[in-house]
Amino acid sequence: MTHDDDTQEHTEEEEYHDITGCLDYFLGNDTPPEASELLKTSDPLEDQRDIPDGHEDEAETLSGAVSVLNEEHAVVMSGGDTVVMTESFDPVRSFPDIYLSSFASIKNKYLNRKLANPFRSKNQAKFRDLGSLWLEHPDRREYEKIIFDPAQEPEPRRNGKTYWNLFQGFPIKPKQGDWSRLENHIFKVICDSDLEVYKWLWNWQRAIFQIPGWKNPTAITMISGQGTGKGTWADYLGALCGQHYKVIQKGNNLTGKFNYRLKDAIIVFADEVTWGGDKNAEGVLKTMVTQDTLDIEPKYKDSFEVKNCINLIIASNNEWVIPAGLDDRRFCVLRVAEIDELKDNPEYFKPIRQQMKNGGLEAMLWDMLETPLTETELSNLRKIPRTQELFKQILLSMNPVHKYWFECLSRGRLLESDADWTEYVSKSAFYAVFADSKYAGNYIPPPNQMKNTLQELMPKGYKIKQYRPRIGGARPDCYKFPSLNDCRLAFESKIKMPVNWEKEGVTETDEL
């Protein structure tokens, strides 16, 4: 051995002189008490690899180090990648979380923490970084896959394999008490004192906590001006879910490609997030409300699939908020009451906060769990209240042809120039009036496409046909429509709610 070799070995021995006694070097001065106790009681390493004579203490030290790293890290399959899952703590939201990283990242993290490698051969380096030693160790913590299922235990086993469940339990325990101030706010403000809507909404939120993993088939949409307390209900309901409550304030975070934040969501509050007519976003939003699974895509990592447990709440100040179809069943739309005493009045909300802070949350959960939901109540959650606000969202979401047809039904005439509803209407005149209307926009569909679109709103079994009746000595190409009453009834049947045609009139459609 040369003098230089001897010096190098002496330096390493000095640097790690107490490594077999404790792991303070790589843990630093903030070693959790439970981790230290774990090291003191950890069993000697059980390994199939042969330990060279004289290296038994080094192997036991490595076993303790692996146990400590297992408290924070695990190897898991995510999509098509094998990655390291790290349990962390979100200091902003004060909740636990996880993040995924590559093998290279975990090696770099512990590059300055080295241990003697008890399995080294004669020509291998004595010390290696802790990350590499942990990755290669048979006792490293590992899972087959990441799942999210509140109905399962934290680390379920299936077919002999262990999975990591992102759901680790709710943070609040139920206890009898008083939460009447928030309850009154939900009834008077959120539900605008509508008892039937309140009962339906009460069952909507009860189902989330009574049935682990329950996903409501409908989303709640609240519309009003600012300062009316729309988010008050959502925030307290979300507080019962802990880290599984997500507040989204940018549309792209809700319907965009990278949605890793939603991986373990139970309640999502989209605050002032609007759809804006984006067709791609529309598809994602509707899928989020109805589909059983959710494809989660982190940045720079393979996507993975989880159970979709999202119960969506949307709040907005805008008039057009959601893409409501003609017979929409996905969105319960509520016009929140704008009561003068509470608008931008902190004194209104202060008693609510005090009560919820002093046992109100526990009491709210107690009341939601006290009486089991019946099969009828669960079934009725698929039958949304057909509110006037939903009707407005349907009108705003209709395509141009349907909007024009609604105007015809509202004014009671096929053409503005007609005195009343007629059985026949000139094909060219009808098309020209539509093309010149405010609804046509930049794209005017061809006549046949317009006819096919109108067909969707006709009475069941009726087919729009082209005729050439004699009118004033001429035989123009005409469409034949049913009576005004039949057409109005067909429209009401399509949207599944009655329309007050006398109230609507043509002035209402000026907003569309």
Secondary structure, 3 states (H helix, E strand, C coil): CCHHHHHHHHHHHHHCCCCCCCCHHHHCCCCCHHHHHHHHHCCCCCCCCCCCCCCHHHHHHHHHHHHHHHCCEEEEEECCEEEEEEEEEECCCCEEEEEEECHHHHHHHCCCCEEECCCCCCCCCCEEEHHHHHHHCCCCCEECCEECCCCCCCCCEECCEECEECCCCCCCCCCCCCCHHHHHHHHHHHCCCCHHHHHHHHHHHHHHHHCCCCCCCCEEEEECCCCCCHHHHHHHHHHCCHHHEEEECCHHHHHCCCCHHHCCCCEEEEECCCCCCCHHHHHHHHHHHHCCEEEECCCCCCCEEEECCCEEEEEECCCCCCCCCCCCCCEEEEECCCCCCCCCCHHHHHHHHHHHHHHHHHHHHHHHHHCCCCHHHHHHCCCCCCCHHHHHHHHHHCCHHHHHHHHHHHHCCCCCCCCCCCCEEEHHHHHHHHHCCCCCCCCCCCHHHHHHHHHCCCCCCCCCEEECCCECCECCCEEECCCHHHHHHHHHHHHCCCCCHHHHHHHHHHHC
